[in-house]
Amino acid sequence: DAGITQSPRHKVTETGTPVTLRCHQTENHRYMYWYRQDPGHGLRLIHYSYGVKDTDKGEVSDGYSVSRSKTEDFLLTLESATSSQTSVYFCATRENTEAFFGQGTRLTVV
Amino acid sequence: AQTVTQSQPEMSVQEAETVTLSCTYDTSESDYYLFWYKQPPSRQMILVIRQEAYKQQNATENRFSVNFQKAAKSFSLKISDSQLGDAAMYFCAYRSLLGGSNYKLTFGKGTLLTVNP
């Protein structure tokens, strides 16, 4: 398995607070992604990165920002958490064809 | 933008029998990748099989095979000799090979497969 670690694995936070999720990889993959998974929606792309400091928006990027200052780390920040951002968040990496996924972070906004 | 449609929210199969999960996609591109991912209750996303659009031969991986119909934009997954461990959510995914959209996977909404003993 690709070395992808997401932290934290579970988090409960209050509405209006900022939250940062971390994705760390040991594979030196160029591409990194943040997805959210919700029932009935599958996985939807939030943001992605195609290199250090190179990021772009996905289909559900409102309310989220990302940063990638090193190849191995891709941070997802919820600037002011809302209940609609309660979800399971997945990080993925890719170098060539196949994407590898982290184990997911379950985030609950109360 | 590409879209991926899985028309079966849930499917069930008897152990040892065969089941086929459907996936259709919409694209104007000629070269791309298609994937099936499995997500068991552990939540881990596991690649089951992949297909390159330029290859006419259908991909197979042990008990898993696909029926890739490029003209019809159809990519179904067949699971033979179903096992209890096959019970999971299955996602179909598309990846373009062109330009900026090359970077991302587009997923369907998933099909929940139940395997009955």
Interface residues (C-beta under 8 A of the other chain):
Chain A: Y31 Y33 Y35 G40 H41 G42 L43 R44 L45 Y48 Y50 D56 G58 V88 F90 A92 T97 E98 A99 F101 Q103 G104
Chain B: Q6 Y33 F35 S42 R43 Q44 M45 L47 R50 F91 R95 G100 Y103 K104 L105 T106 F107 G108 K109 G110
